Amino acid sequence: MRTHPRAVGGLTALVPTAVACLLGAEAAAQGWPPLDPLAWTLVALANLPLALRGRAPVTVLLLVHLSWIVYVGLGHWPVVDSPAAMAALYTVAATRPTRTAAACAVLLGGTWVYAGVVSGSDTMVSVVGQAVGYPLVLWRFGHVARRSAELTVRLRAEQARRARREVAVERVRIARELHDVVAHHMAVINIQAGLARFVFDTDARTAREALTAIGSAGGEALAELRRMLGLLRADGVDGTEEDRAATEPAPGLDRLEEMVERVRAGGVGVEVRVRGIPRALSPGVQLCVYRVVQEALTNVLKHARGAHAVVELGYLPGELDVSVTDDGSDPATIPGPGGHGLIGMRERAKLYGGSIVVGPRREGGYGVHLTLPTPPPEQSARRGDAVAE
């Protein structure tokens, strides 16, 4: 539960107030006049405003010093209100520019010397040393605190910018790969259209099948195009970056075994399991599965070389269940939640309406679990026509 800033200010103001009350009660024992109602009022005016020092630090410091000066001028023990003055100066140094903090430090030092003169101190050298030393120390600590806070804000802003940049770059890369998927669909449409024209007058059944294939491929191509545009428009990514996509066709499940063999050659034993009856999947879904499995196995190579990994494809009614697990990942060495590869996996799963869970397993090792909806081709085509711009 997060504590409200005002509550924190009130609680921290109680410390110098309590110290002032204890010192005020001991004033008579230290040879100073006992505090009368006016003196206690001035003590309250010098300490209680500290609860608001976070909102108006300079105003609070001036009020504290004014009350302290009047209190000292009445002949009371100067030490009683000194903790409040020092707390106020630290807050100014920690929240305001150096010039403002320096002026406030001079005010504290001057008030300290004034208290020594009014009280007729026999050790003015010590008083002057304290008047110089305490403000310098408080200013220095406050300055360091302010610089640390500024650096923290800058670091968080830079991390946020870097995360947005990585997401943007990953989305553009995914969109480039989807370009190949769309090109595949258009090639299918072109071939089927030529077939339909060739047999239109002689084989009506073949022509109808070709037209059905055209409709299905066209719907999937339209859905992929709109997904790609959605990626490029998200978070200010406009797609104007020069397209350097590779000319090779986008990989699918037919190349999964080839990729697994490369991982095995790198020193990781990989077992591929298939549950259910394999069925035809759209090229975009196949690409998504391929890239997620590729990234997961790459992480095993990087962080758990020599481990044993299992890739499991589960063909369930209406969805595809994919998991990649290993028995050797050390949680201390796995990539963090903001890693570039993990960002890509999450973006791909979200693109196709799926979900992904990444993290260490209870039984040891690391796991990636991807679930993707896989509607029939004709349903995918209809849904492609209904995708919102």
N, C-alpha and C positions, 0 to 999 in steps of 0.2 A: 504494500500500500504506500502510495507516494504522499509525503507530508507537504502541506500547503506552505508556500514560501513565507506567508505572513506568520504562520505558526512557528516556523523556524526562527524568524527574526525576533518574535516575542520571547522564545525560549532562550536564545543567545543573549538577549538584553537582560535577562534575569541574573546572569552571572556577574557582570559589573555592578548591577544594582545590589545584589546580595553582599558583594565585597564592600561597597560603599556603606551599607547599613552596619556591617560589622565594624568597619573602621570608625564610623561616626559614633558608635556606642563606646568605642575605646578612646575617643578623643580626650576626655577628661583625665583618664589614666595616663595619657601621654603628655600631660601638662598643658593642654589646649582648652579653650572654653567649651563647656558642654553645648551640644546642639540644641537650639531653641526651635519653636515651630517654623520661623522664617528660614532658619538654616536647613531644616529637614525639607522644607518646600523647595529650596534651591537644589538640594541633593536630588530630589525627585525630578526636577526640571533638567538636571544634567544627565540623568541616567535613563529615565523611561523613554525619551525620544529615540533611544537606540533601536527600539523595535521597528522604527520606520527608516532606518539608515539605508536599507537596500533600495528604497524608492527615491529618497532625496538625501543622499549622503552628505553633500556640501551644506545644505540647510541644517541638517541635524548636527553636523560638526560645529557650525556657527552658534547654534542654540546651546549646545553643550559648553562651549568655551565661554559664551556670555554668562551663563549661569555660574560657571566655575569662577570667572573673574569677580563677579559680585560676591560670591561665597567667600573667596579669599580676601576681598576688600573689607569684609566684616570682621576679619581677624580670626577666622576658623582654620582648622588644620587643612592645608592644601592637598595632602595625599588622598583625602577621601574621594575626590572626584577625578583623580588622575587616571584610573582604569577606564572610565567612560571616555575621556578625551583621547586616550590612546586607541581604544576600539574604533572610535569615529574616524581617526586619521587613517587607520589601516583600511577601513572600508572605502574611503575616498581614494587612496592609492591603488586599491584593487579594482576600482570601477571607473575612474576618471583619468583624463590625460595627465602627462607628467607635470606640466606647468601648474595645473590646478592642485595636484597633490603636493608639489613643492611649496606653493603658497600656504597651503594648510599646515604643512610641516613647520614652516616659519612661525605660523600663528601658535602652534603648540609649544615650540621652543620659547617664543616670547612670553607666553603665559606662564611657562615654567619659571623663567627668570623673574617675572613680575611677582610670582608667589614667593620666591626666595627673598626678594627685596622687601616686600611687605611684611613678611614674617621675621625679618631681621636675622636671617640665617648667618651663622658664624663660618660656614663653609661654602662661600659663594663659588669658589673654584669647582667644588663638586657639583653644585647646582648647575653651573654653566655647562659642565661636562655632560650632565644628564640631559640638559636642555638641547644639546647638540646630538648626543648619541642616540637617545630614544627615538626622536623623530626620524633620524637617518635609518635606523634599523627597521622601524615600522614602514617607512616609505619603500625601502628595499624589498621587504617581504611582500608588501602589497603590489609593487611593480612586477615581481616575479609571478604572483598569482594572476595578475591581469594578463601578462604575456602568455602564461600557460592556458588561460581560458580562451584567448584569441587564437592560439595555435590549435587548440582542440576544435574550435568552430571551423577553422580553415581545413583541418584534416578531415572532419566529417563531410564538409562540402566537397572536398576533392574526392573522397571515397564515393559519395553519391554521384558525382559527375563521371567517375570512372565506371561505376556500375551501369549508369545509363548508356555510356559509350559502348561498353561490352555488349549490352543487350542490343543496341542498335546495330553493331557490327555483326552479331550473331544472326539477327533477323534478316539483314541483307544477304548474308551467306545462305541462309535457308531459302530465301526468296530466289536466289540464283539457281539453287538446285531444283526448286519447283519449276523454274523455267524449262529445265530438261524434261520434267514430268509432263508439262503442257505440250512440249514439242512431240513427245511420244504419242500423246492423245491425238494431236493434229495429224501425225503420220498415219495413225490407224484410220482416222476419218477419211483421209485422202485415198488410202488404199480401198476402203470399203465403198467409198463413193464411186471409184472407178469400176469396182466389181458390180455394183448395182446398175450402173449405166450399161455395162457389157451384157448383163443377163436380164435386163428389165423386160424385154419382149419375149424371151425364151424360157426363163426359169423364175417365175414369180416368187416361189418359196425362198430361193437363194437371195433374191432382191430384197424381200422383206427382212430376212435375217441380217443382211448388210445394213439396211436402214436402221434396224434395231441397234446394231452395234454402233452405228454413227450417233444415234441419239444418246446411248449410254456413254460413249467416249466424249461426246460434246458436253454432256452434263458434268462429267468429272473434270474435263478441262476448264469449264467455266468456274466450277468450285475452286479448283487450284489457282486460277487467275485471281479470283477475288480474295482468296487467302493471302496470295502474294501481295496484292495491293494493300490489304489490311496490315500486313507486316511492314511494308514500306512507309505507310502513312503514320504508323504508331510512333509516339514520342518524338515527333519532328523528323523522322527519317523519310525523306522525299524520293529516294531512289535515283537521285541524280549522279551518284557515284559511278565511275566508269565500270562497265560490266566486264569482268575478267573471268567469267565462269569457264570452267574446263569444258572441252568439247566432248568428252566421254559421256555416254549415257549414265543417268543416275543409277546407282547400285540398288538392287532389290534383294529379296530373300534367296534368289537363285545364286547370289554371290556370297551368301553368308558362310558357307563351308570354306570358301577360298580365304575369307578374312580370318576365320577361326584357325586355319592351318598356319597363317602367318603368326598368329599369337602363340600357337604351340611351338613354332620354331623359335620364339623369343624366350622360351623357358617356362611357360605356364600351361599346365595340363587343362584342356578344355573339353568338356563333355556336352554334347548337344542332345536335348531330349525334345520330343514332340508329343503332345497330348491332344487327343481328338483327331478329327479327320481334316487334313489340310484342304484348304479351298482357295480359290482365286481371290486375291486382294488387289486393291487399286495400287498403281505404282507409287502414289504419294504415301500411302500407309506403309508399303514395303520400305520405302526410303526412310521413313520415320523410325521404323523398327531397326533397320540396318544401322543407322547412325547412333541410336541409343545403345545398341549392343556393342558397337565399335567403341564408343566413348567409355562404356563400362569396362570392357576388356582392356582398353588402353590404361585405365586407372589401375587395374590389377597388375599390368606389366610394370607400371611406375612404382607402385607402393607395396606390392605383395608378390614380387618375382619369386617363382618357385612354388606358388600356391596352386591349388586345384580349383578351377572355376566350372560352374554349371550354367549353361544357357538353356532355358526351357521355354518352348513356344506352346501355348495352350489355346487351341481353337475351340472356343466356347460359343454357344448360340448368341449371335449378335455382337460378339466382341472377341478381341484377341488379347490374351494374357501373356506377357513376356517378362521373364525374370532372369537376372544375371547375378549369381552369388559366388562368393569365394570363401575359403576357409583360412585366409592368412592375412587379411588387411589389419593393420594396426590403427586403431582410431586416432592415435596421436599423429599419424602421418597422412591420413586421407585428406583430400582437398576440402576446404571449407565450403559453407553453403553458398558463398558468392563466387565460386570458381567459374571460369569461363566455360568449361565443359558441362558443368551442372546447369548453368544458365541455358545452354543450348538444348539439353535434354528436356528441361521444363518448357521451353518455348515450343519445341516440336510437339510435346504431348498436348499442350494447350491449343496448338494450331488445329489438331484433329479431334478436339473435344474429348481427349483422354485425360488420364491422371497418372502421376508418377510419384513414387516414394523412394527416397534415397537415404541410406544411413547404415550404421552398424547393426549387426544381428545379435540377438540374445545368445545364440549358441556359438558366437564368434564369427569373425570375418565381416564381410561387407556385402550389401545387397542393393540391387536396383530392381524395382518392380514397376512395370509399365502396363497400363490397361488402356486399350483403344477400342472404341466402337467400330464395328465392321458391318455396316448394312449391306444388303445384296446390291449388285451393280445397278439394277434398275432403280432401286430406292435411292442410291447415291446420286444417280443422274437427276431424279426429280428434286432431290434436296439441293443439288447444285443450282437449279433454276430458281430456288427460293432463297439463296444466300443473300443477305442484305448488302447493299452497296456500302 
